[in-house]
Amino acid sequence: MAAAMRLIAKQGDTIDLLLFRDAGLGPAHVSRVLEANPGLSRHDPILPLGTLITVPATDNAAAARTLPLIQLWD
């Protein structure tokens, strides 16, 4: 089991963008993050700059669901 992560929102971040960019997680993980961060859903869709978000630990099976990047052209 992986350890929990702490992410900090940058200007213009939404929860799903922050999770994708900094943790490599998809939209399926948003509800789990909202449950782990009470009060986070009270913010507007764009998070305030510097908002601290805790991403709970995941098992290896969930982390393996992230698909590799496929490039059509080099």
N, C-alpha and C positions, 0 to 999 in steps of 0.2 A: 504494500500500500504506500502510495506517495504521500509526502507531507503536504500540509495546507500551504497555500501561497497567499501573499499579500500583494495586491496591485494598487497602484495610485493612478487615478484618472487624470488624463491630460486635457487640454482645452478641446472641447467639441466631442468628447468621448460619450458613447452610449455604453450600456452594460455589455451588449453582444459584441460591439466593436472591440472593447477593452479585453474581453475574454478571448476573442479570436486572435488579436494582435499579440498580446502578452502571454497568453497561456495555451494557445493553439486549440481552444475548445469551441464547439459549435453552439447553435441555438438551443440544443437539447439540455445544455447545462445551466441556462439562465435561471430556471425555476429553483434549482438546487442552490445557486448562489444567492438568490433573493431570500430563501429560507434561512441561510446562514448569516445574513446581514439584515437584521430587523431594522426597519425604518428606511431602507434603501429605496423601496418602491414609492416613498413619499416625494422623491425628487422628480423633477421634470425628466423627459426622456434623455436630454443631454445632461450629464452629471456635472456638478460643480467642480471646478478645477481643484485638484488635490484630494478628492474623495477617496478614502481608503476602503478597499473591498477585500474581504477574505474569501478565497476560493477554497472550499473544503477539500480534504484529501479524496482522491479517487483510487479505485482499484485499477490494476493494469489492464483489465479487459476494457474498461471505459476509455482509457487513454489510447488504446490501440485502434479505436474507431475513427480517429482523425485520418482522413485520406491524404495520400501523398499528392504533391503538386504535379500536375501534368501540363507540360508545355507543348503547344502545337507547333511552334516555330522556334528556332534557335536564334 
